[in-house]
Amino acid sequence: MTKTKNFKTIFPAISVPMNDDDTIKEAEFRKYLDWLETFYDDGIQGIVTNGHTGEITALSREERKRVTQIAADEVGDKMTIVSGVSSENTRDAIETAKDAKEAGADAILLMPPHMWLRFGMNPKSPFEWVKDVAEGADIDIIIHLYPATTKAFYPLDTLIKMCTEIPHVKGIKMGTRVQSVYEEEVRTLRKESPDTALLTCHDETICNSLFPGMDGAILGFAGCIPELISKAFKIYRTGTCQELHDIDDKIFPVERAIYRGGQPSGEAHARLKQVLVDRGVFDNAHMRKPVLPLTDESKKTIAEGVAASGLDKVDMSKF
């Protein structure tokens, strides 16, 4: 088949399996990608590498490129490949984006410089940041919008300017996490930039986040329970509210086991990886420090959540 880039889809933000010595388990990683590709016809037509779930801040520049290269090699002939880019300066972000492009990425997920979280930013900086990286690397971009409660949050007028004046901007990962602001953003962006893909990333409240009318998602959660996430989207588009509530009841136990009622975090990403272990996809849940190993109590809670959600073991021998 001829590949068509699609930004209006569900993108699992994939985990990276690791050995105890911190090296990447490439063979297991490839099988994991092959498993996720089986959900292509169910609405999972893309992959995000080097997201926070994929431990971007723990990987070297060379490792980030290699992770994207493996994904492009394994499923890139069919699935849209997006690689996260996290940097504290524009020049490095451009070079990292070029790495992603060379590795086979169709686009990047551009995070704001994390220094903005602490110190804030000049109101004009976010637009220049996205524009300079887009032009410098000549690659399509999904904007990573941080929560409205942070100093790195992009105001709505800035988002509209990015979407309407920077041709490389194809979508926004809508990480607003304040429902009233989120509703207004989605509705206004729909009107001002109708072709922009609006993607939820509210792993911890996934079904609620669909209601403003989302085009797809970027979710670490979709990388461990793809069958439930894809079904939730299908029901939202073609089913009833009761059916959506029913699928949310299945999602809820494992969602609480991972996110514990809060936003994604390093600890939550470790718990998500443990779900993959419980499902037989990964052999272990090793994370690089400073994220510490899960306690036995935490592993027990996760196992109970997986069981309560009715999630089966995955037969990885097929891949």
C-alpha positions in Angstrom: 0.0 0.0 0.0 1.1 3.6 -0.6 1.5 5.4 2.7 -0.5 8.5 3.4 0.5 10.8 6.3 -2.3 11.1 8.7 -2.3 13.5 11.6 -6.0 13.0 12.5 -5.6 9.7 14.1 -4.7 8.0 17.4 -0.9 8.1 18.1 0.4 5.8 20.9 3.3 7.6 22.6 5.3 4.5 22.9 7.4 3.1 25.7 10.9 1.8 25.2 11.8 -1.6 26.7 15.2 -1.6 28.4 17.6 -4.1 29.9 18.8 -3.7 33.5 22.0 -2.1 32.3 19.9 0.7 30.6 20.5 -0.5 27.0 17.5 -0.6 24.7 16.0 -4.0 24.0 15.7 -3.6 20.2 14.2 -7.0 19.4 11.4 -6.6 22.0 10.9 -3.0 20.9 10.3 -4.2 17.3 7.7 -6.8 18.4 5.9 -4.1 20.4 5.7 -1.9 17.3 4.4 -4.8 15.2 1.7 -5.5 17.8 0.6 -1.8 17.8 0.5 -1.9 14.0 -2.3 -4.6 14.1 -4.6 -1.8 15.3 -4.1 0.2 12.2 -7.6 -0.5 10.8 -9.1 0.3 14.3 -7.9 3.9 14.0 -4.3 3.7 15.3 -2.4 4.9 12.3 0.5 6.7 13.8 3.3 6.3 16.4 5.0 8.9 18.6 8.6 8.1 19.5 10.5 10.1 22.1 7.5 11.4 24.0 7.7 11.7 27.8 6.3 8.2 28.0 9.2 7.1 25.8 11.6 8.7 28.3 12.9 11.3 26.0 14.8 13.2 28.7 16.6 9.9 29.7 17.8 9.2 26.2 20.9 10.6 24.5 20.6 12.4 21.1 21.9 9.3 19.4 19.4 7.0 21.2 16.5 9.3 20.3 17.5 9.0 16.6 17.9 5.3 16.9 14.5 4.8 18.5 12.8 6.7 15.7 14.9 4.8 13.1 13.7 1.5 14.5 10.1 2.6 14.4 10.3 3.9 10.9 12.1 0.7 9.8 9.5 -1.5 11.4 6.2 0.2 10.8 7.0 3.5 8.9 5.9 2.1 5.5 2.3 2.2 6.8 2.1 4.3 10.0 2.8 8.1 10.4 5.9 8.5 12.5 6.3 11.5 14.8 9.3 12.0 17.0 9.4 14.2 20.1 11.9 17.0 20.2 12.9 18.5 23.5 15.6 21.2 23.7 16.5 24.3 25.6 17.6 26.3 22.6 16.5 26.7 19.0 19.7 25.6 17.3 19.8 22.3 19.1 16.1 21.8 18.5 16.6 22.2 14.7 19.5 19.7 14.7 17.4 17.2 16.7 14.5 17.7 14.3 16.9 17.0 11.4 18.0 13.8 13.2 14.3 12.8 13.4 13.8 13.5 9.7 16.9 11.5 8.7 15.7 8.6 10.9 12.4 8.5 9.0 10.0 10.6 11.0 7.2 12.3 9.1 6.9 15.0 11.7 8.1 16.1 15.1 6.2 16.7 18.4 7.8 20.0 19.5 7.9 20.5 23.2 8.5 24.0 24.7 11.9 24.6 26.3 11.5 23.4 29.9 13.2 26.5 31.3 9.9 28.3 30.5 8.2 26.1 33.1 10.3 27.7 35.8 11.0 31.2 34.5 8.2 31.9 32.0 8.7 33.4 28.5 8.5 36.4 26.4 5.0 36.3 24.8 6.5 36.5 21.3 9.0 33.6 21.9 6.7 30.6 21.4 5.7 31.7 17.8 9.4 32.3 16.9 10.4 29.0 18.5 8.0 27.0 16.3 8.6 29.0 13.2 12.4 28.8 13.4 12.4 25.0 14.0 9.8 24.4 11.2 11.9 26.4 8.7 15.3 25.3 10.0 14.5 21.6 9.8 11.9 21.8 7.0 9.7 19.3 8.8 6.0 19.1 9.8 5.2 19.9 13.4 2.7 18.9 16.0 2.7 21.5 18.8 3.0 20.1 22.3 0.7 22.3 24.4 1.5 22.2 28.1 -1.1 22.6 30.8 -2.9 25.9 31.4 -1.6 25.9 34.9 2.1 26.2 33.8 4.2 29.1 32.7 5.0 27.4 29.4 1.3 27.4 28.3 0.7 29.0 24.9 -2.3 31.4 24.9 -5.1 30.8 22.4 -4.2 33.7 20.1 -0.6 32.4 19.9 -1.9 28.9 18.9 -4.1 30.4 16.2 -1.1 32.4 14.8 1.0 29.3 14.8 -1.6 27.3 13.0 -2.5 29.9 10.4 0.9 31.4 9.7 3.3 28.5 9.9 2.5 26.0 7.1 4.5 23.1 8.7 2.2 23.1 11.7 -0.2 20.2 11.2 -1.7 19.6 14.7 -1.7 20.4 18.4 -1.4 18.0 21.3 -4.0 19.6 23.5 -2.6 19.2 26.9 -4.6 22.1 28.5 -6.0 20.0 31.4 -8.4 22.8 32.5 -11.7 21.7 31.0 -13.3 25.2 30.6 -10.2 26.5 28.8 -9.8 23.3 26.8 -13.4 23.6 25.5 -12.9 27.2 24.4 -9.6 26.4 22.7 -11.0 23.5 20.7 -14.1 25.3 19.6 -12.1 28.5 18.6 -9.4 26.6 16.8 -12.0 24.6 14.9 -13.4 27.9 13.6 -10.1 29.7 12.9 -8.0 26.8 11.6 -10.3 23.9 10.6 -7.6 21.8 9.0 -5.4 21.6 12.1 -5.5 18.2 13.8 -6.6 18.6 17.4 -5.4 15.7 19.5 -6.3 15.0 23.1 -3.5 13.8 25.4 -5.6 13.7 28.6 -4.7 10.0 29.4 -6.2 10.4 32.9 -9.7 11.5 31.6 -9.7 10.2 28.1 -13.4 9.7 27.5 -14.3 13.1 29.0 -11.7 14.8 26.8 -13.3 13.5 23.6 -16.5 15.6 23.9 -15.3 18.9 22.3 -14.8 16.8 19.2 -11.2 15.7 18.8 -9.6 14.4 15.6 -7.4 11.9 17.4 -5.0 11.6 20.3 -1.4 11.3 21.5 -1.5 9.0 24.5 1.0 6.9 26.3 -2.1 5.1 27.5 -2.8 4.0 23.9 0.5 2.2 23.9 -0.6 -0.3 26.5 -4.4 -0.6 26.1 -4.8 0.1 22.3 -7.9 -2.0 22.0 -9.8 0.0 24.6 -8.6 3.4 23.4 -9.5 2.7 19.8 -12.9 1.4 20.8 -13.6 4.5 22.9 -13.0 6.7 19.8 -15.2 4.5 17.6 -18.0 4.6 20.1 -17.7 8.3 20.6 -18.1 8.8 16.8 -20.8 6.3 16.1 -22.3 5.0 19.3 -24.3 6.2 22.3 -23.4 8.0 25.5 -24.3 4.8 27.4 -21.9 2.8 25.3 -19.2 5.3 25.9 -19.8 5.2 29.6 -19.6 1.4 29.4 -16.2 1.5 27.7 -15.0 4.1 30.2 -15.9 1.7 33.0 -13.5 -0.8 31.4 -10.8 1.9 31.0 -11.2 3.4 34.5 -9.6 0.6 36.7 -6.3 0.5 34.7 -6.3 4.3 34.3 -6.5 4.7 38.1 -3.8 2.1 38.6 -1.4 4.0 36.3 -2.3 7.7 36.9 -3.8 7.5 40.4 -6.1 10.4 39.6 -3.3 12.8 38.5 -1.5 13.8 35.4 1.1 11.7 33.7 4.5 11.7 35.4 7.7 9.7 35.4 6.3 7.5 38.1 3.1 7.0 36.0 5.2 6.1 33.0 6.9 3.4 35.0 3.5 2.1 36.1 2.4 2.1 32.4 5.4 0.1 31.5 4.4 -2.4 34.3 1.0 -2.8 32.6 2.9 -3.9 29.4 4.8 -6.4 31.6 1.5 -7.7 33.1 0.1 -8.1 29.6 3.2 -10.0 28.4 4.4 -7.4 25.9 7.5 -6.4 27.9 9.8 -8.7 29.9 10.4 -6.0 32.6 9.5 -2.5 33.5 13.0 -1.1 33.9 13.2 2.7 33.8 16.4 4.8 33.9 17.1 6.7 37.0 16.1 9.1 38.6 12.8 7.1 38.2 13.0 4.4 40.8 11.7 0.8 40.6 8.1 0.3 41.5 7.3 -1.1 44.9 5.6 -4.5 45.3 2.5 -2.8 46.5 2.4 -0.6 43.4 2.8 -3.7 41.2 -0.1 -5.4 43.0 -2.3 -2.3 42.4 -1.4 -2.4 38.7 -2.1 -6.1 38.4 -5.5 -5.6 40.0 -6.3 -2.7 37.7 -5.4 -4.8 34.6 -7.6 -7.6 35.8 -10.5 -5.3 36.6 -10.3 -3.8 33.1 -10.6 -7.3 31.6 -7.3 -6.9 29.7 -6.0 -10.1 28.2 -2.4 -11.3 27.9 -1.0 -10.5 24.4 0.4 -13.4 22.4 3.7 -11.9 21.4 4.8 -15.1 19.7 2.9 -13.9 16.6 5.4 -11.1 16.1 
